[in-house]
């Protein structure tokens, strides 16, 4: 019997089944269209396997509060038809299996913590910097949640004195995501990040904002490692600058691990979400 | 048999023994002088009781990393003779009992989470605003630690446009603690907080900084409740302003509990540290 995993992204759905070693037995991916059509394709895939549990990591915001009337639902999203959709309930009604439920960022964090860059460490922070910025923490193997899931991309940072961009977040304008996610680069320069020279000052701005955010997360969570994923983090200029700026902000007040071991790229690449889904499925099975 | 608790503050040591209901059977407090003299008084007190475990919450920085060579030691502190002192080891060598070890802020957080304002909630954040600013989080009954203990008081906040104070933190100048702890008030106005009119604009500055910090913690941890203790928080002008500012910063992006239930004063007052010490002692006993 297999674990099922759904990585429900805003543009792409990935479904997979895996064995007890979290190895992918088969996977399928397709565009995220309307909920009914999307789930029809997911169910057609999973119906072919004998599953023992399912783990779902979804685009957000989602309701992860146990006992809430809308637990398992997608929240307010601009994505047509998905707002207030009961994603977890739809899967559970179909299969009647133990099912784990969290955000897409959190299941990526879970897999990096369990079998990726954070393997063997107690406290793993995962941050993805792409179209948006999201963060998830895994403490002793468990996803960190409370009243709801974190929204680490929206913390406040200080403006760089030479950066006159107003910020792209529709809620907070110049929060971290507003100033350092991919769309902020395009809004400043009318070019995608991949087209921009590594010496361009925009990388200094982004590295400054990200270092400030990592400084605040460090002081709040004291993780053993911070895994930095997402398309924007692939820009070769960025991570070295962040590694230079973070110790300056800490100013020797607290100790962190050697910076090259503390700030790292993900290890699992494309399968991070899926593997995290298997782990979440296993946790749901264990807790049943 | 009793639980022992030590609340090792920088100026005052509190020792107590308690029963299984965390009720204080006897307590003693005395000034924190040199380590040898201080522990002599502590041992003279505890020697009179039959203990099963001890919990210690200490002023910091301290080493809480299991497996570290200096686990249980005080770190670099300006306090004479306490730097690099093996506080946990000294107690363990005397009594040979299971012993829990964390910061003074964390054991206060633990007691508020277990039997105080956060009772029954999964995720409790405790922040103390006094001579310094410190924070501790308790997730499902366990203190949040990773590579080390949090230093939440030192996160970065944005300067209030009308506040020209330079900041009092010797490491980061205008971090949260530098701008909003008690000494920042005295440095600005040459008066203690208790002497300052509730209408004075300094309360707007402090409330702004604290609201920004609570916003960042909220986005990072998503706690169920935030308990705000410490001498500065007793200023009647402060908490109402923080309650007004925080929702403005969130800007309806995420949901939080009703603000009067989300931001609260502590319930345990003087015994918070001691009760947290008993709970930490109990956890050490359970984990043995």
Interface residues (C-beta under 8 A of the other chain):
Chain A: X61 X122 X123 X135 X139 X144 X145 X146 X147 X148 X149 X150 X151 X152 X153 X154 X155 X156 X157 X158 X171 X172 X212 X215 X216 X217 X219 X220 X221 X222 X223 X224 X249 X251 X252 X253 X254 X255 X256 X257
Chain B: X61 X122 X123 X135 X139 X144 X145 X146 X147 X148 X149 X150 X151 X152 X153 X154 X155 X156 X157 X158 X159 X171 X172 X212 X215 X216 X217 X219 X220 X221 X222 X223 X224 X249 X251 X252 X253 X254 X255 X256 X257
